[in-house]
């Protein structure tokens, strides 16, 4: 007689397989919650918010107008939204970059972004965050805060019509204490650029840096 235990274990494993598969969550206007410590596939919603709890893992996160919040230690691939804001607590990883049209982007201490940060008019704020790519925007403010490291550069692009005319106030670009921007900083339209005395930056074109040595940059 063959042992029952191996057959029983195989049966239990097969029964559990669907539960272990990465689950995709899709909504229109309802909020989506990825529970702490769980693994998910793609999270997609139109107007609902997406909340990713501590140490949860997802493949991608996408909204149109909903906000995206990631708790400490959450991990995902790419994060994208049109007008929603992206708020990441400490030690959050976005392995394939972050993108918005008008939504703001904020990553707290220990964040890791494996790719570029791209936005049209949203603001970008980083605190002690590592970015393997660069940061691109048209009219958003950028703060590479204390201890952050952007391995690519920073680019402020012209408006879609190719004009470098200043529509509204110039974007405010701040590179804070002990922050590093390895790549070139290219400004195709007027900006206000502040660089802390302890920061390290690459080549700058299209702007003249104003040096500061206070904890925060001066008010415009």
Steps between C-alpha positions, in 0.01 A plus 500: 500500500638844402539763769204734528696803622665598165165472319329706769768770482467517121121532525529780754758681287278487191201624697700791634648603165227751402529670838876540455473647149549873463155657507409790269259757646293721266246764602333805348412730789562283805819514704746211484693374803801270473526336841817504707755236410297360208604466134285630213515540124377819330290753693284721275227755570355808332385734776551289809803531725754221541646421842794261521561395858835434667723241329236415238629427151336573162599475135368842389275775638287718268226761549348784300391746770537296816783555747756229572638445849775251582574412862847428635685218331252455214643377168368540147609522138381813319265759651290715266216748542359790301382753759528303821780560751757234593604491866762244610604445860849386598684211332257472208633352175364578151716278284398633158452871553224747583286715269217754522353776286393752763522298820766571763762239593656462846738231628619492860823370655646179365296506179636335186383577147641269234451720196389853418260741667284665233230764537363792301382744766515304824749583776769251602635468855764254618651444844802267528378315191702320231397548135683287244374713209428868459219749565307669218222761515369803313367729773516311829722590796772251595659452842786251518499508878757422765709192431326412172693365199381539141734299277356643180454869440220754529326640192242777477351473153343764277124516471336267248494773234878520521498838672725576794280794600419521868136408558448607860784505752821311421536150647694493828782244507672422831794266563521473877763420763728206412288420194660380176394537136752311286371582153461829314239753605340635182249785512321584176289771665563751782531349849612601847781265606623466859792270585615439857866558572546133596319362193673355195361553151594437138527751219230770495368660180226760467512631858732650760505327837442699819696354791350474849624354829186505715298180568242605239523712188401869520148599413462653155 
